[in-house]
Amino acid sequence: MLSIEVIFFSKNPCASVPVLELDDGTYISEYSAIIEYIDHTFEGISLTETSAKERAVIIMMQRRAESMYLTLLPLIFIMLLMV
């Protein structure tokens, strides 16, 4: 029997969340890629805006969140474990 970890790694070698499994068995594992997929697959209000300026601002904010905040989370977690 395969462990949950082995199954998850087979779907997403980076072992990150979230992971979206499509009907055809494709896995998308980055939140920005998932948002783009949803935005271009389903009709309704745009999640990623439509003008070049609005999209650029969204991408800029995503990159800032990834580089400035998300990289700090493991360090914060380790510090909390040491308390």
Phi and psi in degrees as GROMACS dihedral restraints (atoms count N, CA, C in turn):
[ dihedral_restraints ]
;  ai    aj    ak    al  type     phi  dphi    fc
    3     4     5     6     1   -81.6    20    10
    4     5     6     7     1   141.9    20    10
    6     7     8     9     1   -76.6    20    10
    7     8     9    10     1   162.5    20    10
    9    10    11    12     1   -60.1    20    10
   10    11    12    13     1   -37.8    20    10
   12    13    14    15     1   -63.0    20    10
   13    14    15    16     1   -44.1    20    10
   15    16    17    18     1   -64.0    20    10
   16    17    18    19     1   -43.0    20    10
   18    19    20    21     1   -63.3    20    10
   19    20    21    22     1   -44.2    20    10
   21    22    23    24     1   -65.5    20    10
   22    23    24    25     1   -43.0    20    10
   24    25    26    27     1   -61.8    20    10
   25    26    27    28     1   -32.5    20    10
   27    28    29    30     1   -69.0    20    10
   28    29    30    31     1   -28.3    20    10
   30    31    32    33     1   -83.7    20    10
   31    32    33    34     1   -33.8    20    10
   33    34    35    36     1  -147.9    20    10
   34    35    36    37     1    94.6    20    10
   36    37    38    39     1   -59.5    20    10
   37    38    39    40     1   -21.7    20    10
   39    40    41    42     1   -81.4    20    10
   40    41    42    43     1   -11.4    20    10
   42    43    44    45     1    57.1    20    10
   43    44    45    46     1    35.2    20    10
   45    46    47    48     1  -103.9    20    10
   46    47    48    49     1   162.1    20    10
   48    49    50    51     1  -123.1    20    10
   49    50    51    52     1   150.4    20    10
   51    52    53    54     1   -83.3    20    10
   52    53    54    55     1   165.3    20    10
   54    55    56    57     1  -131.3    20    10
   55    56    57    58     1   128.6    20    10
   57    58    59    60     1  -108.0    20    10
   58    59    60    61     1   123.9    20    10
   60    61    62    63     1   -99.7    20    10
   61    62    63    64     1   122.8    20    10
   63    64    65    66     1   -86.6    20    10
   64    65    66    67     1   166.1    20    10
   66    67    68    69     1   -59.0    20    10
   67    68    69    70     1   -30.0    20    10
   69    70    71    72     1   -87.2    20    10
   70    71    72    73     1     5.6    20    10
   72    73    74    75     1    92.1    20    10
   73    74    75    76     1    -0.4    20    10
   75    76    77    78     1   -73.1    20    10
   76    77    78    79     1   143.7    20    10
   78    79    80    81     1  -115.6    20    10
   79    80    81    82     1   133.1    20    10
   81    82    83    84     1  -117.2    20    10
   82    83    84    85     1   125.1    20    10
   84    85    86    87     1  -119.7    20    10
   85    86    87    88     1     5.9    20    10
   87    88    89    90     1  -113.2    20    10
   88    89    90    91     1   135.7    20    10
   90    91    92    93     1   -60.0    20    10
   91    92    93    94     1   -37.4    20    10
   93    94    95    96     1   -67.7    20    10
   94    95    96    97     1   -35.6    20    10
   96    97    98    99     1   -69.1    20    10
   97    98    99   100     1   -37.2    20    10
   99   100   101   102     1   -65.0    20    10
  100   101   102   103     1   -43.0    20    10
  102   103   104   105     1   -62.3    20    10
  103   104   105   106     1   -43.7    20    10
  105   106   107   108     1   -60.9    20    10
  106   107   108   109     1   -43.4    20    10
  108   109   110   111     1   -60.3    20    10
  109   110   111   112     1   -50.0    20    10
  111   112   113   114     1   -61.2    20    10
  112   113   114   115     1   -44.0    20    10
  114   115   116   117     1   -61.9    20    10
  115   116   117   118     1   -36.0    20    10
  117   118   119   120     1   -94.5    20    10
  118   119   120   121     1    -7.1    20    10
  120   121   122   123     1   -96.9    20    10
  121   122   123   124     1   -37.1    20    10
  123   124   125   126     1  -112.3    20    10
  124   125   126   127     1   145.2    20    10
  126   127   128   129     1   -80.1    20    10
  127   128   129   130     1   159.4    20    10
  129   130   131   132     1   131.3    20    10
  130   131   132   133     1  -162.7    20    10
  132   133   134   135     1   -63.7    20    10
  133   134   135   136     1   135.3    20    10
  135   136   137   138     1   -70.4    20    10
  136   137   138   139     1   132.7    20    10
  138   139   140   141     1   -82.6    20    10
  139   140   141   142     1   -24.3    20    10
  141   142   143   144     1  -115.7    20    10
  142   143   144   145     1    16.6    20    10
  144   145   146   147     1    64.5    20    10
  145   146   147   148     1   176.9    20    10
  147   148   149   150     1  -121.0    20    10
  148   149   150   151     1   -29.3    20    10
  150   151   152   153     1   -82.9    20    10
  151   152   153   154     1   156.3    20    10
  153   154   155   156     1   -60.7    20    10
  154   155   156   157     1   -41.3    20    10
  156   157   158   159     1   -64.4    20    10
  157   158   159   160     1   -46.4    20    10
  159   160   161   162     1   -63.2    20    10
  160   161   162   163     1   -42.3    20    10
  162   163   164   165     1   -64.8    20    10
  163   164   165   166     1   -40.2    20    10
  165   166   167   168     1   -63.1    20    10
  166   167   168   169     1   -41.4    20    10
  168   169   170   171     1   -64.6    20    10
  169   170   171   172     1   -41.8    20    10
  171   172   173   174     1   -62.2    20    10
  172   173   174   175     1   -46.3    20    10
  174   175   176   177     1   -61.9    20    10
  175   176   177   178     1   -42.6    20    10
  177   178   179   180     1   -58.7    20    10
  178   179   180   181     1   -45.8    20    10
  180   181   182   183     1   -66.6    20    10
  181   182   183   184     1   -36.7    20    10
  183   184   185   186     1   -62.4    20    10
  184   185   186   187     1   -46.6    20    10
  186   187   188   189     1   -62.4    20    10
  187   188   189   190     1   -40.1    20    10
  189   190   191   192     1   -62.6    20    10
  190   191   192   193     1   -43.9    20    10
  192   193   194   195     1   -62.2    20    10
  193   194   195   196     1   -43.1    20    10
  195   196   197   198     1   -64.6    20    10
  196   197   198   199     1   -46.5    20    10
  198   199   200   201     1   -81.8    20    10
  199   200   201   202     1   -34.9    20    10
  201   202   203   204     1   -93.6    20    10
  202   203   204   205     1   -37.3    20    10
  204   205   206   207     1  -106.5    20    10
  205   206   207   208     1   -45.7    20    10
  207   208   209   210     1   -67.7    20    10
  208   209   210   211     1   -29.2    20    10
  210   211   212   213     1   -71.7    20    10
  211   212   213   214     1   -20.8    20    10
  213   214   215   216     1   -82.8    20    10
  214   215   216   217     1   -21.5    20    10
  216   217   218   219     1   -56.7    20    10
  217   218   219   220     1   -45.5    20    10
  219   220   221   222     1   -61.0    20    10
  220   221   222   223     1   -38.1    20    10
  222   223   224   225     1   -65.2    20    10
  223   224   225   226     1   -41.4    20    10
  225   226   227   228     1   -63.4    20    10
  226   227   228   229     1   -42.0    20    10
  228   229   230   231     1   -61.8    20    10
  229   230   231   232     1   -44.4    20    10
  231   232   233   234     1   -63.5    20    10
  232   233   234   235     1   -42.1    20    10
  234   235   236   237     1   -61.8    20    10
  235   236   237   238     1   -40.0    20    10
  237   238   239   240     1   -65.0    20    10
  238   239   240   241     1   -34.4    20    10
  240   241   242   243     1   -67.8    20    10
  241   242   243   244     1   -28.5    20    10
  243   244   245   246     1   -79.9    20    10
  244   245   246   247     1   -13.2    20    10
